[in-house]
Amino acid sequence: MRTKLILAAALVGGILVADIFTKRWALDALHLGLTTDSPLRGVPLTLAFNQGIAFGLDIPSAGRWILIVASVFVVLMLASMFRTARPDDWVRLSALSLVAAGAVGNLIDRVRWDRGVVDFIGPIDLGFMHWPIFNVADMAITVGATFLAFSLWREGSQAKAREIEAATAGGSISPETGD
């Protein structure tokens, strides 16, 4: 359990520091709604405040409080999943830590003011659409959710393989025909 906690502390702490620092920088250096070229070629920077859900989807007027409660619930669920995850499942442990760090990073903005979550990276022109403006916390959530989906898929595939192996070993299914 100690190794799991060290991993979580490092990932969550690192992401939160990066998220808070970059949001503070964006608030100081960028002007609301004006796009600026970034030091990273092709990545525009635009200060925006997202009061909605992911990708700027709008929510009802009481949405800030709904999102705060939902975020706390999600972080508690992630903590429960983290606690029950196998200590050697580094993909799942890392994924849960990344999603939790991103959720907490955006939760901090929602709690501290009603302007919304500070976003500043983008919009990015993908040629067929513009990717919405986002932040470090959003990147952690996206990467973590992708890893978590992979971890859950891998676990399901392994369980299915074990079921098939057990069934074929017991003689109930012919390996050649599947009958």
DRENDO-1510 file (C-alpha; in Angstrom, 1 decimal, always signed):
<recs>
REC; n; res; u; v; w
REC; 1; MET; +0.0; +0.0; +0.0 .
REC; 2; ARG; +2.9; +2.3; +0.7 .
REC; 3; THR; +4.2; +2.1; -2.9 .
REC; 4; LYS; +0.7; +2.9; -4.2 .
REC; 5; LEU; +0.5; +6.0; -2.0 .
REC; 6; ILE; +3.9; +7.2; -3.1 .
REC; 7; LEU; +2.9; +6.8; -6.7 .
REC; 8; ALA; -0.4; +8.7; -6.1 .
REC; 9; ALA; +1.3; +11.5; -4.1 .
REC; 10; ALA; +3.9; +12.0; -6.8 .
REC; 11; LEU; +1.4; +12.0; -9.7 .
REC; 12; VAL; -1.4; +14.0; -8.0 .
REC; 13; GLY; +1.1; +16.4; -6.4 .
REC; 14; GLY; +3.0; +16.9; -9.7 .
REC; 15; ILE; -0.1; +17.5; -11.8 .
REC; 16; LEU; -1.6; +19.8; -9.2 .
REC; 17; VAL; +1.5; +21.9; -9.0 .
REC; 18; ALA; +1.8; +22.1; -12.8 .
REC; 19; ASP; -1.9; +22.9; -13.1 .
REC; 20; ILE; -2.0; +25.6; -10.5 .
REC; 21; PHE; +1.3; +27.2; -11.7 .
REC; 22; THR; +0.2; +27.2; -15.4 .
REC; 23; LYS; -3.2; +28.6; -14.6 .
REC; 24; ARG; -1.7; +31.4; -12.5 .
REC; 25; TRP; +0.7; +32.1; -15.4 .
REC; 26; ALA; -2.2; +32.3; -17.8 .
REC; 27; LEU; -4.1; +34.7; -15.6 .
REC; 28; ASP; -1.1; +37.0; -15.3 .
REC; 29; ALA; +0.2; +36.7; -18.9 .
REC; 30; LEU; -2.8; +36.4; -21.2 .
REC; 31; HIS; -5.8; +38.7; -21.9 .
REC; 32; LEU; -9.3; +37.2; -21.8 .
REC; 33; GLY; -10.4; +36.1; -25.2 .
REC; 34; LEU; -7.2; +37.2; -27.1 .
REC; 35; THR; -5.2; +34.4; -28.8 .
REC; 36; THR; -1.5; +34.6; -28.5 .
REC; 37; ASP; +1.2; +32.5; -30.1 .
REC; 38; SER; +2.9; +30.2; -27.6 .
REC; 39; PRO; +6.5; +29.1; -27.4 .
REC; 40; LEU; +5.3; +25.7; -28.7 .
REC; 41; ARG; +4.9; +26.1; -32.4 .
REC; 42; GLY; +1.4; +25.8; -33.6 .
REC; 43; VAL; -0.2; +25.8; -30.1 .
REC; 44; PRO; -2.2; +29.0; -29.5 .
REC; 45; LEU; -2.9; +30.3; -26.1 .
REC; 46; THR; -6.3; +31.9; -25.3 .
REC; 47; LEU; -7.4; +32.7; -21.8 .
REC; 48; ALA; -11.0; +31.5; -21.2 .
REC; 49; PHE; -13.2; +30.5; -18.3 .
REC; 50; ASN; -15.2; +27.3; -18.6 .
REC; 51; GLN; -18.3; +27.4; -16.4 .
REC; 52; GLY; -19.6; +24.3; -18.0 .
REC; 53; ILE; -18.6; +20.7; -18.3 .
REC; 54; ALA; -16.0; +19.3; -20.6 .
REC; 55; PHE; -15.6; +21.0; -24.0 .
REC; 56; GLY; -17.5; +24.0; -22.7 .
REC; 57; LEU; -20.9; +22.3; -22.6 .
REC; 58; ASP; -23.3; +24.5; -20.8 .
REC; 59; ILE; -25.1; +23.5; -17.6 .
REC; 60; PRO; -28.0; +25.0; -15.6 .
REC; 61; SER; -27.6; +28.1; -13.5 .
REC; 62; ALA; -26.9; +26.0; -10.3 .
REC; 63; GLY; -24.4; +24.0; -12.3 .
REC; 64; ARG; -21.4; +25.2; -10.4 .
REC; 65; TRP; -22.6; +23.6; -7.2 .
REC; 66; ILE; -23.7; +20.5; -9.1 .
REC; 67; LEU; -20.2; +20.2; -10.6 .
REC; 68; ILE; -18.6; +20.7; -7.2 .
REC; 69; VAL; -20.6; +18.0; -5.6 .
REC; 70; ALA; -20.1; +15.7; -8.7 .
REC; 71; SER; -16.4; +16.3; -8.6 .
REC; 72; VAL; -16.1; +15.4; -5.0 .
REC; 73; PHE; -18.1; +12.3; -5.6 .
REC; 74; VAL; -15.9; +11.3; -8.6 .
REC; 75; VAL; -12.7; +11.9; -6.5 .
REC; 76; LEU; -14.1; +9.7; -3.7 .
REC; 77; MET; -15.0; +6.9; -6.2 .
REC; 78; LEU; -11.5; +7.2; -7.8 .
REC; 79; ALA; -10.0; +6.9; -4.3 .
REC; 80; SER; -12.0; +3.8; -3.6 .
REC; 81; MET; -11.0; +2.2; -7.0 .
REC; 82; PHE; -7.4; +3.1; -6.2 .
REC; 83; ARG; -7.6; +1.5; -2.8 .
REC; 84; THR; -8.9; -1.8; -4.2 .
REC; 85; ALA; -6.6; -1.9; -7.3 .
REC; 86; ARG; -3.8; -4.5; -7.3 .
REC; 87; PRO; -0.5; -3.0; -6.2 .
REC; 88; ASP; +1.2; -4.3; -9.3 .
REC; 89; ASP; -1.3; -2.8; -11.7 .
REC; 90; TRP; +0.7; +0.4; -12.5 .
REC; 91; VAL; -1.4; +1.3; -15.5 .
REC; 92; ARG; -4.6; +1.4; -13.4 .
REC; 93; LEU; -3.0; +3.1; -10.4 .
REC; 94; SER; -1.4; +5.8; -12.7 .
REC; 95; ALA; -4.7; +6.3; -14.6 .
REC; 96; LEU; -6.7; +6.7; -11.4 .
REC; 97; SER; -4.1; +9.2; -10.0 .
REC; 98; LEU; -4.1; +11.2; -13.2 .
REC; 99; VAL; -7.9; +11.5; -13.4 .
REC; 100; ALA; -8.1; +12.4; -9.7 .
REC; 101; ALA; -5.4; +15.0; -10.1 .
REC; 102; GLY; -7.2; +16.6; -13.0 .
REC; 103; ALA; -10.5; +16.5; -11.2 .
REC; 104; VAL; -9.1; +18.2; -8.1 .
REC; 105; GLY; -7.3; +20.8; -10.2 .
REC; 106; ASN; -10.5; +21.9; -11.9 .
REC; 107; LEU; -12.4; +21.5; -8.6 .
REC; 108; ILE; -10.1; +24.1; -7.0 .
REC; 109; ASP; -11.1; +26.7; -9.7 .
REC; 110; ARG; -14.8; +25.9; -9.2 .
REC; 111; VAL; -14.6; +26.3; -5.5 .
REC; 112; ARG; -12.5; +29.5; -5.4 .
REC; 113; TRP; -14.6; +31.6; -7.7 .
REC; 114; ASP; -17.7; +31.5; -9.9 .
REC; 115; ARG; -15.9; +32.6; -13.1 .
REC; 116; GLY; -15.3; +28.9; -13.9 .
REC; 117; VAL; -12.2; +26.8; -14.7 .
REC; 118; VAL; -9.2; +28.6; -16.1 .
REC; 119; ASP; -8.5; +27.2; -19.6 .
REC; 120; PHE; -5.7; +28.6; -21.8 .
REC; 121; ILE; -4.3; +26.1; -24.3 .
REC; 122; GLY; -6.0; +26.3; -27.7 .
REC; 123; PRO; -8.2; +26.3; -29.6 .
REC; 124; ILE; -6.2; +24.0; -31.9 .
REC; 125; ASP; -7.1; +23.8; -35.6 .
REC; 126; LEU; -7.2; +20.1; -36.5 .
REC; 127; GLY; -8.1; +20.9; -40.1 .
REC; 128; PHE; -11.6; +19.6; -39.8 .
REC; 129; MET; -12.5; +21.2; -36.5 .
REC; 130; HIS; -11.1; +23.4; -33.7 .
REC; 131; TRP; -10.2; +21.5; -30.6 .
REC; 132; PRO; -11.6; +23.4; -27.6 .
REC; 133; ILE; -9.5; +25.4; -25.1 .
REC; 134; PHE; -8.2; +23.3; -22.3 .
REC; 135; ASN; -5.7; +23.2; -19.4 .
REC; 136; VAL; -3.2; +20.9; -17.7 .
REC; 137; ALA; -5.9; +19.3; -15.5 .
REC; 138; ASP; -7.9; +18.5; -18.6 .
REC; 139; MET; -4.9; +16.8; -20.1 .
REC; 140; ALA; -4.4; +14.7; -17.0 .
REC; 141; ILE; -8.1; +13.6; -17.1 .
REC; 142; THR; -7.9; +12.7; -20.8 .
REC; 143; VAL; -4.7; +10.7; -20.5 .
REC; 144; GLY; -5.8; +9.1; -17.3 .
REC; 145; ALA; -9.2; +8.1; -18.6 .
REC; 146; THR; -7.6; +6.6; -21.7 .
REC; 147; PHE; -5.2; +4.6; -19.6 .
REC; 148; LEU; -8.1; +3.5; -17.3 .
REC; 149; ALA; -10.2; +2.4; -20.2 .
REC; 150; PHE; -7.2; +0.4; -21.5 .
REC; 151; SER; -6.7; -1.2; -18.0 .
REC; 152; LEU; -10.3; -2.1; -17.7 .
REC; 153; TRP; -10.4; -3.6; -21.2 .
REC; 154; ARG; -7.2; -5.5; -20.5 .
REC; 155; GLU; -8.7; -6.9; -17.3 .
REC; 156; GLY; -11.9; -7.9; -19.1 .
REC; 157; SER; -9.9; -9.6; -21.9 .
REC; 158; GLN; -7.8; -11.5; -19.3 .
REC; 159; ALA; -10.9; -12.6; -17.4 .
REC; 160; LYS; -12.5; -13.9; -20.6 .
REC; 161; ALA; -9.3; -15.8; -21.5 .
REC; 162; ARG; -9.3; -17.4; -18.1 .
REC; 163; GLU; -13.0; -18.4; -18.5 .
REC; 164; ILE; -12.3; -20.0; -21.9 .
REC; 165; GLU; -9.2; -21.8; -20.5 .
REC; 166; ALA; -11.1; -23.1; -17.5 .
REC; 167; ALA; -13.9; -24.3; -19.7 .
REC; 168; THR; -11.7; -26.0; -22.2 .
REC; 169; ALA; -9.6; -27.6; -19.4 .
REC; 170; GLY; -12.8; -29.0; -17.9 .
REC; 171; GLY; -13.7; -30.7; -21.2 .
REC; 172; SER; -17.0; -28.8; -21.6 .
REC; 173; ILE; -15.8; -26.9; -24.7 .
REC; 174; SER; -13.8; -28.4; -27.6 .
REC; 175; PRO; -10.9; -26.1; -28.4 .
REC; 176; GLU; -11.2; -26.9; -32.1 .
REC; 177; THR; -14.9; -26.2; -32.6 .
REC; 178; GLY; -15.8; -24.1; -29.5 .
REC; 179; ASP; -18.7; -26.6; -28.8 .
</recs>
